[in-house]
Amino acid sequence: MTSRSEQRILDGTAWRDFCRALETAGDTILRPSTPATVFDRAEGIRYLTRLLRAGLESQIESSDPCHPRFFQLSNETIRIGNDNPDNIYHNCNISGRYDYRIKGTRGSVPYLSFGTKAGSYDRDAEMRPTGQIDARQIETDADGRFEILVSRHPKPGNWLPMEEASESIIVRQTFDVREGVVPADYEIECLNPDPGEHTDALDPLAIEAALGRTVSFVTRTADLFIDWMEIYEKHLNQLPSDDQDRCQRAGGDANIHYHQSHWVLGPDEALVIDVDRIPKQGTWNFQLSNYWMESLEYRHHRIHVNHATAAYEPDGSLCIVVAHRDPGKRFPNWLDTCRHDRGGMLFRWIGCGDDHPPVQTRVVRFSELAAQSS
């Protein structure tokens, strides 16, 4: 006898309900607080298609914690939550019920971290930290090879802690410059899968729930970062220290201190960002994003800068200019708004310990900057 769940798959009801739910998810970009311009709404539509691709990859293709694989929830064409253009991100779905082994080679990327997370964007819009290990703690052999054991209970050697509630791993590889740098390479296996319940074959009765989680991922992720942009309106064109706990609950890295905000510039305005002092340890970077908190098009435009690519003032201080056009040679750290008049922005202190100097901002007339460069 055919069950109701089987019948919904056979007659197409499961697919039609998924499509209807996805249509409703589009209401997120129509919230009253979002910018009602054709350009911003078109980017919002594209953003939803990107979230859909990410959700399908996570919930359909890479969802089995007994057959885990690293995939990219964020990359060059899927951008989420002020994603860092200096990063390669990888994600992996796991479960605190099992143990895992990560095997790989270190490469030469300056920063590498693995973090376990509890919660999920599709359910509660959280990825709170449950354990982390980074390259400073990872022991490698003479050829740069390493193994990391992932479990709830301590293990000898390289150990990445997790909890019973852990559901995912986020990997960050952070570059200064890309040229000549070898990325880390790694894979993961489950050490104690339950063969009685989990195989690598598709469970036909699980597909409808996976489609539902995909729509929920699209909706909750879009809503989460629109909520953040509404918060950042309270300090428009400023870069105060963000709520670090909120950043960590959303999947942030424990070694990063975040300054996030919302920028808005008129046609003849520029945003000047000043940092009087750079910490002796660690690194930093700064980036521009659109209203949906997607990094701007860094493949073709200069929309971010870091400690290795920046030019410093004679006294060692830092000046960054955000403007719609190049202000001239006096301001070498110019970042292009790429035809946007508003968006998100993020300054990161990476591995600087407790030393997080303030990031100062001021809005000026573009013509004033151009005059200084003439």
Secondary structure as GFF3:
##gff-version 3
##sequence-region A 1 374
A	DSSP	alpha_helix	4	10	.	.	.	ID=ss1
A	DSSP	alpha_helix	13	25	.	.	.	ID=ss2
A	DSSP	three_ten_helix	26	30	.	.	.	ID=ss3
A	DSSP	alpha_helix	38	56	.	.	.	ID=ss4
A	DSSP	pi_helix	57	61	.	.	.	ID=ss5
A	DSSP	beta_strand	87	93	.	.	.	ID=ss6
A	DSSP	beta_strand	100	105	.	.	.	ID=ss7
A	DSSP	beta_strand	111	118	.	.	.	ID=ss8
A	DSSP	beta_strand	128	134	.	.	.	ID=ss9
A	DSSP	beta_strand	145	151	.	.	.	ID=ss10
A	DSSP	beta_strand	159	161	.	.	.	ID=ss11
A	DSSP	beta_strand	166	174	.	.	.	ID=ss12
A	DSSP	beta_strand	185	190	.	.	.	ID=ss13
A	DSSP	three_ten_helix	204	206	.	.	.	ID=ss14
A	DSSP	alpha_helix	207	232	.	.	.	ID=ss15
A	DSSP	three_ten_helix	233	235	.	.	.	ID=ss16
A	DSSP	alpha_helix	244	249	.	.	.	ID=ss17
A	DSSP	beta_strand	256	264	.	.	.	ID=ss18
A	DSSP	beta_strand	269	275	.	.	.	ID=ss19
A	DSSP	beta_strand	283	288	.	.	.	ID=ss20
A	DSSP	beta_strand	304	306	.	.	.	ID=ss21
A	DSSP	beta_strand	318	323	.	.	.	ID=ss22
A	DSSP	beta_strand	334	336	.	.	.	ID=ss23
A	DSSP	beta_strand	342	350	.	.	.	ID=ss24
A	DSSP	beta_strand	360	365	.	.	.	ID=ss25
A	DSSP	alpha_helix	366	373	.	.	.	ID=ss26
###
